[in-house]
Amino acid sequence: MSETIGFIGLGQLGLPIATNLLNTGYSLHVYNRTASKAESLVAQGAKLMDRPADAVTSGGIVVTLVWDDAALESVVMSAGFLEQLGPGSIHIAMSTVLPETSKKLAAIHAKHGCAYVEAPIFGRPEAALARQLWIPFTGPQSTKERVRPILEAMGAQGIFDFGEEAGAANIVKIAGNFLIVSAGRSISEALTMVGKNGVDPKAVIDMLTSTLFSAPIYQSYGKRIAEKSPPFQSPIPLKDIGLFKRTAQQVEEPTPIANTLHDLLQN
Ligand SMILES: NC(=O)c1ccc[n+]([C@@H]2O[C@H](COP(=O)([O-])OP(=O)(O)OC[C@H]3O[C@@H](n4cnc5c(N)ncnc54)[C@H](OP(=O)(O)O)[C@@H]3O)[C@@H](O)[C@H]2O)c1
């Protein structure tokens, strides 16, 4: 497996995923705005580049995993990026962003003769290291055979093809995160009520998550909340509930639960 992949965005999730690619045998050209975050990868053989465009190999594959829509757009529009990609190459964009951003970027890539594949990720950094990610993806049919083994090498335990329409994979991701955040808040509220009324929250969560709520999200968040482990300190729920609201409101869907969650997360 001698293919060189460009990898841009070595944050909390990018770093373990890029490490998995290296460990699977791919060569990496990496770029990160803060170059020092690439040190561990460079020590394992990755080549650190000065600009996003330098991480791109003409006709090759480049992966981006940056924070949000603005960061993704700034990488794509940075000097030389699209020109360097050119015909036959594929950009696998893995950030959680608005579907409309995906549509816009897919059209810009098509104009440059290259393919835009969106593949947002379900799974925290620990899940990436344990190769337990779930990845929905969308993109031109012609790219799929080439992209699948790369997603597997990144640590996907399951890959779900949502067709060719740009934006679809991010709709899946945003809906999933809305459900995860809703579940976390509901569990917390339920167990507070339970505890304040003198019943053991751990016993309650054990019963519920081994019967009617035997799903990974309820089990992991339930255990954490029942044990009063520190809450996840992450700006991701606020960002992604914002994306959910904007996406729903574009098709004039009211979002009462998302509005409540957004208010709670802001406080
Ligand atoms: N962490 C998770 O558990 C998780 C799970 C599923 C999906 N996601 C999604 O994965 C994506 C990355 O999340 P993360 O947790 O890895 O975030 P993170 O740790 O905050 O890293 C963000 C990355 O984006 C880069 N970046 C930010 N603004 C930029 C800009 N304007 N130009 C260039 N690069 C920029 C950062 O560079 P610097 O290092 O220079 O700041 C860093 O490499 C997000 O879309 C997130 O929603 C995360």
The ligand as a Gaussian input file, in Angstrom:
#p B3LYP/6-31G(d) Opt

LIG

0 1
 N      -13.821000      15.281000      18.503000
 C      -14.886000      14.481000      18.319000
 O      -15.270000      13.729000      19.232000
 C      -15.625000      14.488000      16.999000
 C      -16.487000      13.416000      16.707000
 C      -17.148000      13.393000      15.491000
 C      -16.995000      14.435000      14.586000
 N      -16.184000      15.487000      14.900000
 C      -16.026000      16.577000      13.904000
 O      -14.711000      16.517000      13.371000
 C      -14.246000      17.829000      13.048000
 C      -12.921000      18.091000      13.773000
 O      -13.184000      18.028000      15.163000
 P      -12.015000      17.959000      16.249000
 O      -12.630000      17.490000      17.496000
 O      -10.834000      17.259000      15.696000
 O      -11.698000      19.520000      16.391000
 P      -10.394000      20.237000      16.975000
 O       -9.673000      19.328000      17.893000
 O      -10.848000      21.554000      17.474000
 O       -9.491000      20.440000      15.677000
 C       -9.927000      21.305000      14.671000
 C       -8.951000      21.265000      13.525000
 O       -9.346000      22.260000      12.561000
 C       -8.250000      23.151000      12.352000
 N       -8.771000      24.466000      12.024000
 C       -9.676000      25.201000      12.719000
 N       -9.903000      26.380000      12.095000
 C       -9.108000      26.373000      10.992000
 C       -8.908000      27.303000       9.942000
 N       -9.577000      28.468000       9.887000
 N       -8.020000      26.975000       8.966000
 C       -7.345000      25.803000       9.002000
 N       -7.499000      24.872000       9.969000
 C       -8.382000      25.158000      10.948000
 C       -7.467000      23.133000      13.646000
 O       -6.178000      23.634000      13.458000
 P       -5.323000      24.099000      14.754000
 O       -4.738000      22.846000      15.304000
 O       -4.327000      25.037000      14.214000
 O       -6.289000      24.758000      15.704000
 C       -7.510000      21.627000      13.926000
 O       -6.623000      20.914000      13.086000
 C      -15.366000      18.803000      13.454000
 O      -16.156000      19.108000      12.328000
 C      -16.159000      17.983000      14.486000
 O      -17.500000      18.401000      14.581000
 C      -15.467000      15.532000      16.072000

